[in-house]
Amino acid sequence: MSFEISKIISKMRKTFKKFWLKSENEEAIENSIPQEQVSPVDKAMNNLIKMKEAVKLLKASAPTVRKYARLGYYKEYRFGEKLVFYDKEEILNFILNRFKTAEDS
């Protein structure tokens, strides 16, 4: 009887292994979709980052990140009271422009 149980366990392991390997391959295919096929809404949503990521990018505190958005350096997107996102491209442009002006002066 223990031989049958070990046989069943072996079969289950093989099945699980196939399942996980298959899912990784499918994810790789999904991630390799050309950018031309992605809708503009998907592009915009992929470009949004959370407050925590914005804080890391700017190397500033959360109130400073909100202040820069309020001053119009980049846009703040609110979904409800606590869900706040920022456009990553706009923040990167703000960082580049900030360093350009610092070099000029």
C-alpha positions as CSV (number, residue, x, y, z in Angstrom):
1,M,0.0,0.0,0.0
2,S,2.8,2.4,0.8
3,F,4.2,1.8,-2.7
4,E,0.9,2.9,-4.2
5,I,0.9,6.0,-2.1
6,S,4.4,6.9,-3.2
7,K,3.4,6.3,-6.8
8,I,0.4,8.6,-6.5
9,I,2.6,11.3,-4.8
10,S,5.1,11.0,-7.6
11,K,2.4,11.4,-10.2
12,M,1.0,14.5,-8.4
13,R,4.5,16.1,-8.2
14,K,4.9,15.6,-12.0
15,T,1.4,17.1,-12.6
16,F,2.1,20.1,-10.4
17,K,5.5,20.6,-12.1
18,K,3.9,20.6,-15.5
19,F,1.3,23.0,-14.3
20,W,3.8,25.5,-13.0
21,L,6.1,25.3,-15.9
22,K,3.2,25.8,-18.3
23,S,2.0,28.9,-16.4
24,E,5.4,30.5,-16.5
25,N,5.6,30.0,-20.3
26,E,2.2,31.5,-20.8
27,E,3.2,34.5,-18.7
28,A,6.3,35.0,-20.8
29,I,4.1,35.0,-23.9
30,E,1.6,37.4,-22.4
31,N,4.4,39.8,-21.4
32,S,5.9,39.7,-24.9
33,I,2.8,41.3,-26.5
34,P,4.0,44.1,-28.8
35,Q,3.4,47.6,-27.6
36,E,1.4,48.4,-30.7
37,Q,-1.4,46.1,-29.6
38,V,-1.7,47.7,-26.2
39,S,-4.5,50.2,-25.9
40,P,-3.8,53.8,-24.8
41,V,-5.7,53.2,-21.5
42,D,-3.4,50.2,-20.7
43,K,-0.3,52.3,-21.5
44,A,-1.5,55.0,-19.2
45,M,-2.3,52.6,-16.4
46,N,1.0,50.9,-16.7
47,N,2.7,54.2,-16.3
48,L,1.1,55.1,-13.0
49,I,3.0,54.5,-9.8
50,K,2.0,54.5,-6.2
51,M,3.0,57.2,-3.6
52,K,5.6,54.9,-2.1
53,E,7.4,54.5,-5.5
54,A,7.2,58.2,-6.2
55,V,8.8,58.9,-2.8
56,K,11.7,56.6,-3.7
57,L,12.1,58.1,-7.2
58,L,12.2,61.7,-5.9
59,K,14.0,60.8,-2.7
60,A,11.6,63.1,-0.8
61,S,8.9,62.7,1.8
62,A,5.3,62.1,1.0
63,P,4.2,65.7,1.9
64,T,6.9,67.0,-0.5
65,V,5.7,64.7,-3.3
66,R,2.1,66.0,-2.8
67,K,3.3,69.6,-2.7
68,Y,5.1,69.2,-6.0
69,A,2.0,67.8,-7.5
70,R,-0.1,70.6,-6.1
71,L,2.4,73.1,-7.6
72,G,1.8,71.5,-11.0
73,Y,5.2,69.9,-11.6
74,Y,3.3,66.6,-12.4
75,K,-0.2,65.2,-12.0
76,E,-1.7,63.4,-9.1
77,Y,-4.4,60.8,-9.8
78,R,-6.8,60.0,-6.9
79,F,-9.0,57.0,-6.8
80,G,-10.9,57.4,-3.6
81,E,-9.4,58.9,-0.5
82,K,-6.3,56.7,0.0
83,L,-5.5,55.5,-3.5
84,V,-3.1,58.1,-5.0
85,F,-1.0,57.5,-8.1
86,Y,1.5,59.6,-10.1
87,D,2.6,59.5,-13.7
88,K,6.1,57.9,-13.7
89,E,7.0,59.7,-17.0
90,E,6.1,63.1,-15.6
91,I,8.1,62.5,-12.4
92,L,11.1,61.5,-14.4
93,N,10.8,64.5,-16.6
94,F,10.5,66.7,-13.5
95,I,13.7,65.2,-12.1
96,L,15.6,65.7,-15.4
97,N,14.4,69.3,-15.6
98,R,15.3,70.0,-12.0
99,F,18.9,68.8,-12.6
100,K,19.2,70.8,-15.9
101,T,18.2,74.0,-14.1
102,A,20.7,73.2,-11.3
103,E,23.5,72.7,-13.9
104,D,22.6,76.0,-15.6
105,S,22.9,78.1,-12.5
